[in-house]
């Protein structure tokens, strides 16, 4: 276990991967982010810097002041889109195009050289698009950094996003550092602390630091250390100890009459440590002599007898949420700070540290639940409210299966394309359905999982969501699970490492709101299976005429419209050909008066279609260019039209639907279906052009 201060952690000593920088108002995070990149420059690690808050020239100026060089920095300009004035090496014309951001940053990263990636600020990106889509981008970039050996720093503004968003961001970060301003002696100081770091042990105090030409120099408040002394001199304020030494210190302090307050990692109170009985005996003696002994840990079914024993000894016990990995003990003479999963901790008698820990433990104690109340809950079968991340995959898998198999009312899941196979293998979906549990699921439905979709659709409600990468399960609207890795491997436990779990209302409500939004945007499996069947027919068509006949019919049927249309673009005349029209239930429209009227109406939108735009109108007569005298009594009342765009971004036709049944408006799913059909039609048209050029000259390469 390593003792690290935030400035060193930001600079060099964090594990490769993603560091989340949570900045409170007033913090000039660009000083930290540029310094992070500059430290890499000194190690010959190039820096890719996405800036949304400062113009590119400001980043370059700070860079050159620190490094004395104009090299080693590549600025991705996400600031210039606000004014249209781009100054960076790479331009982002919008922060809302998340796929463009991902592709840009990945392509800018070197293939074999260690590098650094800075995003300042990721909060700006989350303000431009749906949060769930931004979180997918965040997770994708975190995985990319690990795969490529990069070191990333993503700045996020504290307090600007819901709590569950910050929990999600922390879950996928390797390190989290919180930075804020503190007013002391009439001036503001920038202070930071490590809130989360793998394999790093930090004391809970805030570290005060300042930027200098040589980088960040940590400084402690005057009551701890003068600004001139280096952080290394803090080493005399603590010493490293083992777990046995930590318990021995506690025992000796109690024997000397000291009071004791302990925040204990889950499980330590039932570990077979030889010193625990002596610790409890010393605690009992101290209480009898008038000392105060308080212990906080997770009270569960497995340690009920220990809790009852402590209460009988006169020791005050309170319940805290499980998932702790730290032992923090306060005695009159000092502080023991020990990471339970590590091999060593620290012991300090420095007064300011003791005071800070005392304040922290007082706040935890005030919020903790009395052990007596917790015991009553356990006897009644009431589950403790908890939010945690399971580090062990096997433990996470067993807990997840226990919860899903015992579902009473509902089970919702969102998974990936191949994740449906894991659902079939890992969920007791048949038994759940037989018990009346309502099963709902979101996943990309493709030809690769079409049979699994048909199978699961027998037992629940499935919806298609294109390119979904979120992996979530919600049981009975009472428990939520989120998975970091892909739970799709051959082993049952694969993908369950670092599983997020919560049964607290704030997280349940947040995830339910998010998933309900996604659910509304999904397309029913029944309808999407029809789309895939239609695509299969399109891709097997060998006649151009038959292709457009099919497209017109399918456009009508899959959007519940009275009219379907399809037309190709004629390069020679530079206009669309006369559309093929199809109407339900009579089939192809042959009446010349009707076809002429519809053709004149659709021509209004040719320019928009040629520019690649989708046209949606609930009331055609309300269009600014509609001329009733010219169009006559057109049977076309409403319209949804999408261009067919080939792989080289040329418009080669369009397909459309008109007059939604019941006078309804065209939905988001209707647009997705027609766009998907247009993509597949474009591929088929391209193949027909190549194979049957002589039969299809209007779509030639002239």
Secondary structure, 3 states (H helix, E strand, C coil): CEECCHHHHHHHHCCCEEEEEEECCCCCHHHHHHHHHHHHHCCCCEEEEEECCCCHHHHHHHHHHHHCCCCCEEEEECCHHHCCCCCCCEECCCCCCHHHHHHHHHHHCCCCCCEEEEEECHHHHHCCCCHHHHHHHHHHHHHHHHHHCCEEEEEEECCCCCHHHHHHHHHCCCEEEEEEEEEECCEEEEEEEEEEECCEECCCCCEEEEEECCEEEEECCCCCCCCCCCHHHHHHHEEEECHHHHHHHHHHHHHCCCCEEEECCCCHHHCCCCCHHHHHHHHHHHHHCCCCEEEEECCCHHHHHHHHHHHHCCCEEEECCCCCCEEEEEECCEEEEEECCCCCEEEECCHHHHHHHHHHHHHHHHHCEEHHHHHHHHHHCCCCCCEEEECCHHHHHHHHHHHHHCCCCEEEEECCCCHHHHHHHHCCHHHHHHCCCEEEEEECCCCCCHHHHHHHHCCCEEEECCCCCCCEEEECCCEEEECCCCCCCCCCCCCCCCEEEECCHHHHHHHHHHHHHHHHHCEEHHHHHHHHHHHHHHHHCCCHHHHHHHHHHHHHHHCCEEEEEEEEEECCCCEECCCEEEECCCEECCCHHHHHHHHHHHHHHHHHHHCCCCEEECCHHHCCCCCHHHHCCCCCCCEEEEEEECCCCCEEEEEEEEEEHHHCCCCHHHHHHHHHHHHHHHHHHHHHHHHCHHHCHHHCCC
